[in-house]
């Protein structure tokens, strides 16, 4: 069983039978979660880019858990004294929980020389999860969807800093995703969105199942 734990904004974890994967670990100053960084347990941390609301507490959590941070080298240069695993766009690596492939994201990186990214996570004995990171809609999402069966696409819908509801629905269609989980919305007024409007829009356009997950709750990924 794979459990998706959502902590608001774009922060979530995947509990697998081969370790816990934490993604964009924004806990400190995250108004949507009551979970504290010091209480988080994980073995791997994926970071999409270096903006404060995504890099977040990565170094502290990695140090507390002896966990490995996976990111582009420029982001990893901000994480001192911890285990790291550098990757770059288009590359893939195998881990005890499965395979990770780093994908393009169309967004600023938050660190000089860096680039924002997303991840395809092919879980051993589980579904394939695509986390888009902070991104605009781009047509190469069609290639991502053609290369792997995307069981769950985790997509930002907040607009302003990322794609909004309409473009995220189109992204689901490009990816040929089977399920979608919206993230990166309602953290602050500048990204206020109604996720149920997105659900209606995406399910009609892309013929997907959209799962709206409240912060500090979980769902099982099948």
N, CA and C atoms as a LAMMPS dump frame, in Angstrom:
ITEM: TIMESTEP
0
ITEM: NUMBER OF ATOMS
666
ITEM: BOX BOUNDS ff ff ff
-5.0000000000000000e+02 5.0000000000000000e+02
-5.0000000000000000e+02 5.0000000000000000e+02
-5.0000000000000000e+02 5.0000000000000000e+02
ITEM: ATOMS id mol type element x y z
1 1 1 N 0.839 -1.201 0
2 1 2 C 0 0 0
3 1 3 C 0.874 1.251 0
4 2 1 N 0.553 2.193 -0.85
5 2 2 C 1.246 3.48 -0.915
6 2 3 C 0.32 4.541 -0.325
7 3 1 N 0.822 5.273 0.641
8 3 2 C 0.009 6.309 1.265
9 3 3 C 0.564 7.684 0.904
10 4 1 N -0.336 8.538 0.427
11 4 2 C -0.021 9.933 0.106
12 4 3 C -0.467 10.786 1.282
13 5 1 N 0.494 11.445 1.927
14 5 2 C 0.224 12.34 3.054
15 5 3 C 0.441 13.771 2.593
16 6 1 N -0.57 14.601 2.702
17 6 2 C -0.51 15.976 2.199
18 6 3 C -0.398 16.951 3.362
19 7 1 N 0.578 17.849 3.257
20 7 2 C 0.83 18.827 4.311
21 7 3 C 0.515 20.254 3.866
22 8 1 N -0.26 20.398 2.822
23 8 2 C -0.594 21.719 2.304
24 8 3 C 0.469 22.236 1.355
25 9 1 N 0.073 23.246 0.574
26 9 2 C 0.929 23.843 -0.447
27 9 3 C 1.384 22.739 -1.403
28 10 1 N 2.694 22.531 -1.573
29 10 2 C 3.17 21.456 -2.446
30 10 3 C 3.949 20.404 -1.67
31 11 1 N 3.765 20.364 -0.388
32 11 2 C 4.508 19.458 0.482
33 11 3 C 3.708 18.181 0.725
34 12 1 N 4.325 17.044 0.418
35 12 2 C 3.658 15.768 0.649
36 12 3 C 4.698 14.674 0.837
37 13 1 N 4.254 13.538 1.313
38 13 2 C 5.134 12.377 1.392
39 13 3 C 4.429 11.164 0.821
40 14 1 N 5.231 10.207 0.389
41 14 2 C 4.753 8.927 -0.099
42 14 3 C 5.329 7.848 0.804
43 15 1 N 4.454 7.179 1.513
44 15 2 C 4.879 6.069 2.36
45 15 3 C 4.847 4.802 1.528
46 16 1 N 5.993 4.184 1.353
47 16 2 C 6.092 2.954 0.574
48 16 3 C 6.612 1.839 1.482
49 17 1 N 6.593 0.64 0.988
50 17 2 C 7.163 -0.464 1.738
51 17 3 C 8.671 -0.475 1.73
52 18 1 N 9.261 0.496 1.024
53 18 2 C 10.718 0.575 0.885
54 18 3 C 11.239 1.946 1.298
55 19 1 N 10.546 2.604 2.193
56 19 2 C 10.984 3.902 2.676
57 19 3 C 9.951 4.987 2.427
58 20 1 N 10.136 6.109 3.108
59 20 2 C 9.259 7.266 2.981
60 20 3 C 9.959 8.323 2.135
61 21 1 N 9.253 8.795 1.113
62 21 2 C 9.762 9.834 0.214
63 21 3 C 9.039 11.13 0.559
64 22 1 N 9.776 12.145 0.948
65 22 2 C 9.216 13.455 1.279
66 22 3 C 9.505 14.407 0.127
67 23 1 N 8.521 15.194 -0.259
68 23 2 C 8.66 16.059 -1.436
69 23 3 C 8.418 17.515 -1.051
70 24 1 N 9.335 18.391 -1.464
71 24 2 C 9.253 19.838 -1.231
72 24 3 C 8.827 20.142 0.212
73 25 1 N 9.729 19.894 1.167
74 25 2 C 9.388 19.84 2.604
75 25 3 C 9.226 21.206 3.271
76 26 1 N 8.152 21.875 2.943
77 26 2 C 7.843 23.206 3.475
78 26 3 C 6.943 23.051 4.704
79 27 1 N 7.549 23.076 5.892
80 27 2 C 6.804 22.968 7.143
81 27 3 C 6.855 24.267 7.94
82 28 1 N 8.048 24.784 8.195
83 28 2 C 8.188 26.032 8.934
84 28 3 C 7.557 27.18 8.142
85 29 1 N 6.648 27.904 8.775
86 29 2 C 5.915 29.024 8.166
87 29 3 C 4.881 28.585 7.132
88 30 1 N 4.601 27.294 7.061
89 30 2 C 3.525 26.802 6.194
90 30 3 C 2.215 26.92 6.979
91 31 1 N 1.309 27.82 6.565
92 31 2 C 0.084 28.043 7.337
93 31 3 C -0.937 26.915 7.222
94 32 1 N -0.687 25.932 6.375
95 32 2 C -1.676 24.89 6.122
96 32 3 C -1.424 23.59 6.885
97 33 1 N -0.313 23.509 7.614
98 33 2 C -0.035 22.273 8.339
99 33 3 C 0.285 22.542 9.8
100 34 1 N -0.069 21.587 10.639
101 34 2 C 0.297 21.64 12.053
102 34 3 C 1.516 20.777 12.348
103 35 1 N 1.993 20.079 11.334
104 35 2 C 3.143 19.194 11.502
105 35 3 C 4.418 20.027 11.593
106 36 1 N 5.289 19.665 12.504
107 36 2 C 6.561 20.359 12.695
108 36 3 C 7.68 19.591 11.992
109 37 1 N 8.635 20.33 11.474
110 37 2 C 9.736 19.715 10.739
111 37 3 C 10.468 18.679 11.592
112 38 1 N 10.621 18.961 12.879
113 38 2 C 11.375 18.045 13.739
114 38 3 C 10.66 16.719 13.98
115 39 1 N 9.373 16.655 13.641
116 39 2 C 8.61 15.43 13.849
117 39 3 C 8.515 14.559 12.595
118 40 1 N 9.046 15.051 11.479
119 40 2 C 8.916 14.341 10.203
120 40 3 C 9.946 13.22 10.109
121 41 1 N 9.509 12.048 9.641
122 41 2 C 10.386 10.912 9.431
123 41 3 C 10.406 10.555 7.951
124 42 1 N 11.58 10.363 7.398
125 42 2 C 11.695 9.985 5.984
126 42 3 C 13.097 9.451 5.723
127 43 1 N 13.245 8.831 4.556
128 43 2 C 14.561 8.355 4.112
129 43 3 C 15.07 9.11 2.885
130 44 1 N 14.146 9.705 2.123
131 44 2 C 14.507 10.416 0.897
132 44 3 C 13.723 11.71 0.825
133 45 1 N 14.357 12.753 0.275
134 45 2 C 13.705 14.052 0.11
135 45 3 C 13.932 14.515 -1.326
136 46 1 N 12.84 14.745 -2.054
137 46 2 C 12.912 15.299 -3.402
138 46 3 C 12.607 16.792 -3.33
139 47 1 N 13.472 17.598 -3.924
140 47 2 C 13.268 19.045 -3.94
141 47 3 C 13.195 19.511 -5.391
142 48 1 N 12.126 20.231 -5.727
143 48 2 C 11.922 20.644 -7.122
144 48 3 C 12.687 21.911 -7.489
145 49 1 N 12.861 22.808 -6.532
146 49 2 C 13.622 24.029 -6.77
147 49 3 C 13.861 24.715 -5.428
148 50 1 N 14.562 25.85 -5.453
149 50 2 C 15.087 26.421 -4.209
150 50 3 C 14.245 27.541 -3.609
151 51 1 N 13.069 27.834 -4.134
152 51 2 C 12.225 28.827 -3.47
153 51 3 C 11.874 28.345 -2.065
154 52 1 N 11.724 29.297 -1.142
155 52 2 C 11.585 28.955 0.274
156 52 3 C 10.428 28.007 0.551
157 53 1 N 9.367 28.097 -0.257
158 53 2 C 8.181 27.269 -0.026
159 53 3 C 8.294 25.874 -0.65
160 54 1 N 9.495 25.525 -1.126
161 54 2 C 9.734 24.192 -1.69
162 54 3 C 10.996 23.559 -1.094
163 55 1 N 12.089 24.3 -1.071
164 55 2 C 13.287 23.81 -0.384
165 55 3 C 13.012 23.667 1.106
166 56 1 N 12.322 24.656 1.662
167 56 2 C 11.805 24.575 3.021
168 56 3 C 12.801 24.074 4.048
169 57 1 N 12.435 23.012 4.741
170 57 2 C 13.219 22.457 5.844
171 57 3 C 14.051 21.253 5.409
172 58 1 N 14.4 21.179 4.148
173 58 2 C 15.06 19.989 3.614
174 58 3 C 16.319 19.617 4.389
175 59 1 N 17.203 20.578 4.624
176 59 2 C 18.48 20.274 5.272
177 59 3 C 18.285 19.799 6.703
178 60 1 N 17.401 20.459 7.432
179 60 2 C 17.146 20.087 8.832
180 60 3 C 16.555 18.686 8.915
181 61 1 N 15.563 18.41 8.075
182 61 2 C 14.914 17.097 8.098
183 61 3 C 15.893 16.008 7.668
184 62 1 N 16.707 16.293 6.644
185 62 2 C 17.698 15.318 6.192
186 62 3 C 18.686 14.997 7.305
187 63 1 N 19.131 16.021 8.01
188 63 2 C 20.087 15.821 9.105
189 63 3 C 19.457 15.013 10.234
190 64 1 N 18.219 15.319 10.575
191 64 2 C 17.542 14.618 11.668
192 64 3 C 17.302 13.144 11.354
193 65 1 N 17.128 12.823 10.061
194 65 2 C 16.758 11.469 9.663
195 65 3 C 17.873 10.705 8.958
196 66 1 N 19.025 11.339 8.785
197 66 2 C 20.086 10.756 7.964
198 66 3 C 19.536 10.403 6.584
199 67 1 N 18.671 11.289 6.079
200 67 2 C 18.003 11.076 4.795
201 67 3 C 18.821 11.682 3.655
202 68 1 N 18.523 11.252 2.444
203 68 2 C 19.206 11.727 1.24
204 68 3 C 18.335 12.729 0.503
205 69 1 N 18.901 13.902 0.17
206 69 2 C 18.188 14.913 -0.611
207 69 3 C 18.527 14.718 -2.084
208 70 1 N 17.512 14.66 -2.913
209 70 2 C 17.656 14.508 -4.355
210 70 3 C 17.219 15.816 -5.01
211 71 1 N 18.077 16.405 -5.825
212 71 2 C 17.78 17.689 -6.468
213 71 3 C 18.868 17.982 -7.486
214 72 1 N 18.718 19.104 -8.205
215 72 2 C 19.794 19.535 -9.104
216 72 3 C 20.977 20.021 -8.265
217 73 1 N 22.199 19.994 -8.815
218 73 2 C 23.379 20.337 -8.02
219 73 3 C 23.328 21.729 -7.382
220 74 1 N 22.767 22.702 -8.091
221 74 2 C 22.743 24.055 -7.541
222 74 3 C 21.872 24.152 -6.302
223 75 1 N 20.765 23.42 -6.282
224 75 2 C 19.924 23.384 -5.087
225 75 3 C 20.648 22.651 -3.963
226 76 1 N 21.318 21.565 -4.292
227 76 2 C 22.039 20.803 -3.273
228 76 3 C 23.17 21.605 -2.648
229 77 1 N 23.702 22.586 -3.381
230 77 2 C 24.777 23.423 -2.823
231 77 3 C 24.297 24.245 -1.635
232 78 1 N 22.975 24.382 -1.472
233 78 2 C 22.4 25.109 -0.348
234 78 3 C 22.178 24.199 0.862
235 79 1 N 22.41 22.922 0.688
236 79 2 C 22.142 21.932 1.742
237 79 3 C 23.466 21.357 2.225
238 80 1 N 24.011 21.923 3.269
239 80 2 C 25.335 21.557 3.746
240 80 3 C 25.258 20.479 4.826
241 81 1 N 26.245 19.593 4.811
242 81 2 C 26.396 18.623 5.879
243 81 3 C 25.387 17.499 5.892
244 82 1 N 24.773 17.212 4.743
245 82 2 C 23.784 16.13 4.663
246 82 3 C 24.078 15.258 3.444
247 83 1 N 23.452 14.084 3.4
248 83 2 C 23.579 13.214 2.24
249 83 3 C 22.831 13.813 1.055
250 84 1 N 23.447 13.782 -0.114
251 84 2 C 22.795 14.322 -1.307
252 84 3 C 22.967 13.371 -2.481
253 85 1 N 22.056 13.494 -3.43
254 85 2 C 22.113 12.722 -4.666
255 85 3 C 21.794 13.678 -5.819
256 86 1 N 22.813 14.192 -6.508
257 86 2 C 22.553 15.146 -7.599
258 86 3 C 21.995 14.462 -8.836
259 87 1 N 21.007 15.124 -9.449
260 87 2 C 20.446 14.675 -10.718
261 87 3 C 20.252 15.897 -11.605
262 88 1 N 19.866 15.667 -12.846
263 88 2 C 19.52 16.776 -13.721
264 88 3 C 18.458 16.323 -14.711
265 89 1 N 17.929 17.299 -15.435
266 89 2 C 16.758 17.071 -16.282
267 89 3 C 16.993 15.934 -17.271
268 90 1 N 16.054 14.998 -17.298
269 90 2 C 16.137 13.866 -18.213
270 90 3 C 16.822 12.654 -17.633
271 91 1 N 17.551 12.828 -16.522
272 91 2 C 18.25 11.714 -15.907
273 91 3 C 17.329 10.881 -15.031
274 92 1 N 17.735 9.638 -14.81
275 92 2 C 16.979 8.762 -13.929
276 92 3 C 17.938 7.989 -13.043
277 93 1 N 17.451 7.584 -11.879
278 93 2 C 18.243 6.785 -10.951
279 93 3 C 17.337 5.795 -10.25
280 94 1 N 17.926 4.657 -9.868
281 94 2 C 17.19 3.634 -9.127
282 94 3 C 17.478 3.772 -7.638
283 95 1 N 16.446 3.523 -6.845
284 95 2 C 16.524 3.573 -5.395
285 95 3 C 15.802 2.347 -4.851
286 96 1 N 15.941 2.055 -3.561
287 96 2 C 15.234 0.899 -3.005
288 96 3 C 13.725 0.93 -3.227
289 97 1 N 13.132 2.135 -3.307
290 97 2 C 11.677 2.243 -3.488
291 97 3 C 11.244 2.184 -4.94
292 98 1 N 12.203 2.275 -5.877
293 98 2 C 11.849 2.287 -7.283
294 98 3 C 12.778 3.168 -8.093
295 99 1 N 12.236 3.857 -9.084
296 99 2 C 13.024 4.699 -9.975
297 99 3 C 12.513 6.127 -9.943
298 100 1 N 13.445 7.091 -10.056
299 100 2 C 13.105 8.511 -10.153
300 100 3 C 13.679 9.058 -11.448
301 101 1 N 12.86 9.754 -12.207
302 101 2 C 13.328 10.464 -13.389
303 101 3 C 13.006 11.938 -13.212
304 102 1 N 14.011 12.773 -13.433
305 102 2 C 13.836 14.215 -13.274
306 102 3 C 13.335 14.812 -14.586
307 103 1 N 12.274 15.611 -14.494
308 103 2 C 11.648 16.18 -15.685
309 103 3 C 11.725 17.705 -15.677
310 104 1 N 11.508 18.271 -16.821
311 104 2 C 11.468 19.716 -16.973
312 104 3 C 10.298 20.327 -16.205
313 105 1 N 10.524 21.505 -15.621
314 105 2 C 9.447 22.368 -15.134
315 105 3 C 9.751 23.767 -15.641
316 106 1 N 8.742 24.459 -16.09
317 106 2 C 8.933 25.801 -16.651
318 106 3 C 8.649 26.807 -15.539
319 107 1 N 9.729 27.239 -14.872
320 107 2 C 9.602 28.045 -13.66
321 107 3 C 10.996 28.553 -13.306
322 108 1 N 11.078 29.602 -12.507
323 108 2 C 12.384 30.041 -12.015
324 108 3 C 12.855 29.082 -10.931
325 109 1 N 14.19 29.096 -10.658
326 109 2 C 14.755 28.046 -9.815
327 109 3 C 15.011 28.466 -8.373
328 110 1 N 15.17 29.768 -8.115
329 110 2 C 15.444 30.218 -6.761
330 110 3 C 16.899 30.17 -6.361
331 111 1 N 17.786 29.75 -7.278
332 111 2 C 19.225 29.732 -6.99
333 111 3 C 19.97 29.96 -8.304
334 112 1 N 21.027 30.745 -8.24
335 112 2 C 21.786 31.086 -9.441
336 112 3 C 22.298 29.832 -10.132
337 113 1 N 22.07 29.773 -11.445
338 113 2 C 22.56 28.656 -12.239
339 113 3 C 21.689 27.428 -12.2
340 114 1 N 20.674 27.422 -11.35
341 114 2 C 19.832 26.241 -11.202
342 114 3 C 18.685 26.227 -12.189
343 115 1 N 17.928 25.156 -12.14
344 115 2 C 16.751 25.009 -12.98
345 115 3 C 15.685 24.283 -12.179
346 116 1 N 14.44 24.697 -12.348
347 116 2 C 13.339 24.016 -11.663
348 116 3 C 13.057 22.68 -12.349
349 117 1 N 12.494 21.744 -11.59
350 117 2 C 12.249 20.426 -12.156
351 117 3 C 10.981 19.815 -11.581
352 118 1 N 10.571 18.728 -12.168
353 118 2 C 9.541 17.849 -11.633
354 118 3 C 10.112 16.452 -11.555
355 119 1 N 9.296 15.498 -11.144
356 119 2 C 9.781 14.126 -10.983
357 119 3 C 8.722 13.124 -11.428
358 120 1 N 9.161 12.095 -12.142
359 120 2 C 8.373 10.891 -12.319
360 120 3 C 8.92 9.861 -11.337
361 121 1 N 8.051 9.334 -10.484
362 121 2 C 8.454 8.374 -9.451
363 121 3 C 7.754 7.055 -9.759
364 122 1 N 8.527 6.089 -10.208
365 122 2 C 7.991 4.762 -10.518
366 122 3 C 8.197 3.899 -9.275
367 123 1 N 7.14 3.674 -8.539
368 123 2 C 7.243 2.992 -7.257
369 123 3 C 7.239 1.478 -7.428
370 124 1 N 8.171 0.822 -6.767
371 124 2 C 8.223 -0.629 -6.77
372 124 3 C 6.941 -1.187 -6.129
373 125 1 N 6.293 -2.078 -6.82
374 125 2 C 5.051 -2.681 -6.323
375 125 3 C 3.971 -1.622 -6.074
376 126 1 N 3.993 -0.543 -6.868
377 126 2 C 3.014 0.518 -6.663
378 126 3 C 2.797 1.325 -7.931
379 127 1 N 2.047 2.419 -7.833
380 127 2 C 1.738 3.233 -9.01
381 127 3 C 2.909 4.106 -9.433
382 128 1 N 2.776 4.688 -10.612
383 128 2 C 3.723 5.694 -11.093
384 128 3 C 3.125 7.074 -10.828
385 129 1 N 3.903 7.905 -10.14
386 129 2 C 3.452 9.227 -9.706
387 129 3 C 4.285 10.287 -10.41
388 130 1 N 3.622 11.25 -11.019
389 130 2 C 4.307 12.402 -11.622
390 130 3 C 4.007 13.628 -10.799
391 131 1 N 5.065 14.226 -10.249
392 131 2 C 4.936 15.512 -9.552
393 131 3 C 5.499 16.585 -10.467
394 132 1 N 4.64 17.512 -10.899
395 132 2 C 5.053 18.503 -11.888
396 132 3 C 5.947 19.585 -11.318
397 133 1 N 5.949 19.765 -9.978
398 133 2 C 6.644 20.912 -9.409
399 133 3 C 5.907 22.19 -9.759
400 134 1 N 6.531 23.311 -9.51
401 134 2 C 5.97 24.6 -9.938
402 134 3 C 6.236 24.748 -11.425
403 135 1 N 5.194 24.861 -12.218
404 135 2 C 5.416 24.921 -13.659
405 135 3 C 4.247 25.579 -14.373
406 136 1 N 4.554 26.091 -15.535
407 136 2 C 3.542 26.449 -16.526
408 136 3 C 3.177 25.192 -17.305
409 137 1 N 2.108 25.265 -18.046
410 137 2 C 1.761 24.211 -18.995
411 137 3 C 2.796 24.202 -20.114
412 138 1 N 3.259 23.008 -20.505
413 138 2 C 4.152 22.912 -21.663
414 138 3 C 3.825 21.637 -22.429
415 139 1 N 3.995 21.696 -23.731
416 139 2 C 3.501 20.604 -24.578
417 139 3 C 4.294 19.318 -24.403
418 140 1 N 5.525 19.397 -23.895
419 140 2 C 6.293 18.175 -23.688
420 140 3 C 5.719 17.306 -22.58
421 141 1 N 4.702 17.79 -21.881
422 141 2 C 3.988 16.896 -20.965
423 141 3 C 3.408 15.705 -21.716
424 142 1 N 3.139 15.885 -22.997
425 142 2 C 2.654 14.771 -23.805
426 142 3 C 3.704 13.66 -23.883
427 143 1 N 4.984 14.058 -23.937
428 143 2 C 6.073 13.078 -23.989
429 143 3 C 6.186 12.355 -22.654
430 144 1 N 6.043 13.102 -21.558
431 144 2 C 6.091 12.477 -20.229
432 144 3 C 5.005 11.418 -20.117
433 145 1 N 3.808 11.76 -20.581
434 145 2 C 2.694 10.817 -20.516
435 145 3 C 2.839 9.64 -21.461
436 146 1 N 3.575 9.835 -22.562
437 146 2 C 3.785 8.752 -23.509
438 146 3 C 4.88 7.794 -23.04
439 147 1 N 5.844 8.326 -22.307
440 147 2 C 6.986 7.511 -21.857
441 147 3 C 6.593 6.563 -20.739
442 148 1 N 5.757 7.026 -19.812
443 148 2 C 5.293 6.199 -18.706
444 148 3 C 3.787 6.335 -18.539
445 149 1 N 3.181 5.298 -18.028
446 149 2 C 1.774 5.381 -17.633
447 149 3 C 1.725 6.205 -16.351
448 150 1 N 1.057 7.346 -16.377
449 150 2 C 0.969 8.209 -15.201
450 150 3 C -0.29 7.841 -14.434
451 151 1 N -0.106 7.095 -13.348
452 151 2 C -1.253 6.702 -12.535
453 151 3 C -1.789 7.877 -11.731
454 152 1 N -0.875 8.696 -11.186
455 152 2 C -1.261 9.88 -10.417
456 152 3 C -0.397 11.058 -10.848
457 153 1 N -1.032 12.137 -11.282
458 153 2 C -0.34 13.381 -11.599
459 153 3 C -0.647 14.389 -10.494
460 154 1 N 0.394 14.896 -9.872
461 154 2 C 0.251 15.894 -8.807
462 154 3 C 0.606 17.243 -9.417
463 155 1 N -0.417 18.09 -9.577
464 155 2 C -0.296 19.291 -10.41
465 155 3 C -0.633 20.556 -9.633
466 156 1 N 0.143 21.639 -9.834
467 156 2 C -0.204 22.917 -9.221
468 156 3 C -1.379 23.563 -9.942
469 157 1 N -2.256 24.214 -9.184
470 157 2 C -3.423 24.859 -9.808
471 157 3 C -3.58 26.318 -9.365
472 158 1 N -2.64 26.849 -8.608
473 158 2 C -2.833 28.128 -7.938
474 158 3 C -2.843 29.361 -8.82
475 159 1 N -2.309 29.234 -10.058
476 159 2 C -2.181 30.4 -10.941
477 159 3 C -1.176 31.394 -10.347
478 160 1 N -0.981 32.511 -10.977
479 160 2 C -0.064 33.573 -10.565
480 160 3 C 1.4 33.124 -10.663
481 161 1 N 1.813 32.15 -9.866
482 161 2 C 3.194 31.652 -9.9
483 161 3 C 3.339 30.372 -10.717
484 162 1 N 2.229 29.7 -10.984
485 162 2 C 2.235 28.438 -11.727
486 162 3 C 1.034 28.435 -12.668
487 163 1 N 0.809 27.33 -13.334
488 163 2 C -0.408 27.225 -14.135
489 163 3 C -1.634 27.24 -13.219
490 164 1 N -2.734 27.732 -13.772
491 164 2 C -3.977 27.775 -13.034
492 164 3 C -4.864 26.584 -13.36
493 165 1 N -6.115 26.68 -12.995
494 165 2 C -7.036 25.539 -13.124
495 165 3 C -7.158 25.06 -14.565
496 166 1 N -7.341 25.999 -15.497
497 166 2 C -7.584 25.612 -16.885
498 166 3 C -6.366 24.907 -17.481
499 167 1 N -5.187 25.502 -17.263
500 167 2 C -3.979 24.892 -17.816
501 167 3 C -3.65 23.582 -17.122
502 168 1 N -3.94 23.469 -15.836
503 168 2 C -3.699 22.205 -15.13
504 168 3 C -4.615 21.104 -15.66
505 169 1 N -5.849 21.462 -15.995
506 169 2 C -6.754 20.48 -16.604
507 169 3 C -6.21 20.027 -17.96
508 170 1 N -5.678 20.972 -18.723
509 170 2 C -5.074 20.616 -20
510 170 3 C -3.838 19.751 -19.787
511 171 1 N -3.071 20.036 -18.74
512 171 2 C -1.893 19.218 -18.426
513 171 3 C -2.299 17.774 -18.158
514 172 1 N -3.375 17.588 -17.422
515 172 2 C -3.865 16.241 -17.153
516 172 3 C -4.188 15.516 -18.453
517 173 1 N -4.747 16.244 -19.396
518 173 2 C -5.07 15.67 -20.704
519 173 3 C -3.792 15.318 -21.464
520 174 1 N -2.816 16.241 -21.475
521 174 2 C -1.545 15.985 -22.164
522 174 3 C -0.857 14.74 -21.599
523 175 1 N -0.914 14.589 -20.292
524 175 2 C -0.232 13.491 -19.605
525 175 3 C -0.961 12.163 -19.751
526 176 1 N -2.22 12.235 -20.174
527 176 2 C -3.062 11.031 -20.218
528 176 3 C -3.09 10.372 -18.837
529 177 1 N -3.16 11.212 -17.81
530 177 2 C -3.133 10.722 -16.429
531 177 3 C -4.43 10.006 -16.088
532 178 1 N -4.331 9.068 -15.173
533 178 2 C -5.518 8.333 -14.717
534 178 3 C -6.142 9.001 -13.491
535 179 1 N -5.305 9.598 -12.655
536 179 2 C -5.762 10.312 -11.459
537 179 3 C -4.959 11.593 -11.316
538 180 1 N -5.579 12.606 -10.728
539 180 2 C -4.896 13.889 -10.496
540 180 3 C -5.142 14.333 -9.062
541 181 1 N -4.091 14.878 -8.444
542 181 2 C -4.197 15.495 -7.126
543 181 3 C -3.72 16.937 -7.259
544 182 1 N -4.572 17.928 -6.987
545 182 2 C -4.134 19.329 -7.087
546 182 3 C -3.343 19.762 -5.857
547 183 1 N -2.334 20.61 -6.09
548 183 2 C -1.53 21.191 -5.01
549 183 3 C -1.234 22.648 -5.345
550 184 1 N -0.499 23.31 -4.452
551 184 2 C -0.037 24.69 -4.648
552 184 3 C -1.204 25.659 -4.871
553 185 1 N -2.138 25.641 -3.912
554 185 2 C -3.269 26.568 -3.971
555 185 3 C -3.738 26.865 -2.547
556 186 1 N -4.334 28.048 -2.378
557 186 2 C -4.976 28.479 -1.125
558 186 3 C -4.025 28.617 0.067
559 187 1 N -2.73 28.635 -0.192
560 187 2 C -1.784 28.884 0.898
561 187 3 C -1.799 30.352 1.286
562 188 1 N -1.885 31.225 0.282
563 188 2 C -1.937 32.668 0.464
564 188 3 C -2.97 33.237 -0.506
565 189 1 N -3.429 34.468 -0.289
566 189 2 C -4.447 35.052 -1.172
567 189 3 C -4.059 35.074 -2.645
568 190 1 N -2.78 35.206 -2.936
569 190 2 C -2.346 35.312 -4.33
570 190 3 C -2.544 34.025 -5.122
571 191 1 N -2.77 32.909 -4.434
572 191 2 C -2.99 31.651 -5.153
573 191 3 C -4.294 30.981 -4.71
574 192 1 N -5.268 31.776 -4.377
575 192 2 C -6.569 31.221 -3.985
576 192 3 C -7.281 30.621 -5.201
577 193 1 N -7.712 29.392 -5.045
578 193 2 C -8.449 28.695 -6.103
579 193 3 C -9.449 27.751 -5.452
580 194 1 N -10.499 27.426 -6.191
581 194 2 C -11.461 26.428 -5.755
582 194 3 C -11.076 25.087 -6.371
583 195 1 N -10.563 24.136 -5.581
584 195 2 C -10.12 22.868 -6.158
585 195 3 C -11.267 22.046 -6.742
586 196 1 N -12.485 22.297 -6.275
587 196 2 C -13.624 21.542 -6.804
588 196 3 C -14.044 22.051 -8.178
589 197 1 N -13.786 23.328 -8.451
590 197 2 C -13.961 23.824 -9.817
591 197 3 C -12.953 23.158 -10.746
592 198 1 N -11.726 23.038 -10.255
593 198 2 C -10.707 22.334 -11.041
594 198 3 C -11.115 20.88 -11.259
595 199 1 N -11.607 20.237 -10.232
596 199 2 C -12.038 18.836 -10.335
597 199 3 C -13.072 18.67 -11.438
598 200 1 N -14.074 19.525 -11.433
599 200 2 C -15.127 19.444 -12.449
600 200 3 C -14.558 19.667 -13.847
601 201 1 N -13.684 20.645 -13.956
602 201 2 C -13.098 20.999 -15.25
603 201 3 C -12.209 19.874 -15.789
604 202 1 N -11.332 19.361 -14.928
605 202 2 C -10.379 18.347 -15.375
606 202 3 C -11.062 17.024 -15.679
607 203 1 N -12.035 16.652 -14.865
608 203 2 C -12.713 15.383 -15.104
609 203 3 C -13.493 15.412 -16.415
610 204 1 N -14.006 16.575 -16.772
611 204 2 C -14.748 16.706 -18.026
612 204 3 C -13.807 16.723 -19.225
613 205 1 N -12.702 17.489 -19.108
614 205 2 C -11.795 17.652 -20.237
615 205 3 C -10.911 16.435 -20.448
616 206 1 N -10.317 15.923 -19.36
617 206 2 C -9.272 14.909 -19.465
618 206 3 C -9.741 13.506 -19.093
619 207 1 N -10.983 13.38 -18.659
620 207 2 C -11.518 12.066 -18.294
621 207 3 C -10.651 11.399 -17.227
622 208 1 N -10.315 12.151 -16.2
623 208 2 C -9.509 11.654 -15.091
624 208 3 C -10.344 11.661 -13.817
625 209 1 N -9.845 10.986 -12.79
626 209 2 C -10.416 11.1 -11.451
627 209 3 C -9.56 12.082 -10.666
628 210 1 N -10.171 13.15 -10.168
629 210 2 C -9.455 14.161 -9.391
630 210 3 C -9.747 13.956 -7.915
631 211 1 N -8.685 13.9 -7.125
632 211 2 C -8.797 13.673 -5.686
633 211 3 C -8.349 14.942 -4.96
634 212 1 N -9.289 15.623 -4.335
635 212 2 C -8.959 16.815 -3.539
636 212 3 C -8.631 16.332 -2.13
637 213 1 N -7.393 16.548 -1.711
638 213 2 C -6.922 16.067 -0.418
639 213 3 C -6.695 17.27 0.49
640 214 1 N -7.318 17.279 1.636
641 214 2 C -7.156 18.373 2.581
642 214 3 C -5.802 18.28 3.272
643 215 1 N -5.222 19.426 3.638
644 215 2 C -3.952 19.4 4.373
645 215 3 C -4.036 18.579 5.648
646 216 1 N -2.94 17.904 5.938
647 216 2 C -2.803 17.038 7.114
648 216 3 C -3.765 15.858 7.092
649 217 1 N -4.118 15.427 5.876
650 217 2 C -4.864 14.181 5.711
651 217 3 C -4.146 13.316 4.672
652 218 1 N -4.623 12.092 4.499
653 218 2 C -3.955 11.131 3.641
654 218 3 C -4.963 10.384 2.78
655 219 1 N -4.468 9.828 1.664
656 219 2 C -5.248 8.906 0.863
657 219 3 C -4.347 7.759 0.446
658 220 1 N -4.95 6.644 0.107
659 220 2 C -4.197 5.501 -0.407
660 220 3 C -4.119 5.611 -1.918
661 221 1 N -2.917 5.426 -2.471
662 221 2 C -2.722 5.397 -3.918
663 221 3 C -2.738 3.945 -4.373
664 222 1 N -3.596 3.648 -5.344
665 222 2 C -3.766 2.263 -5.783
666 222 3 C -3.164 2.046 -7.156
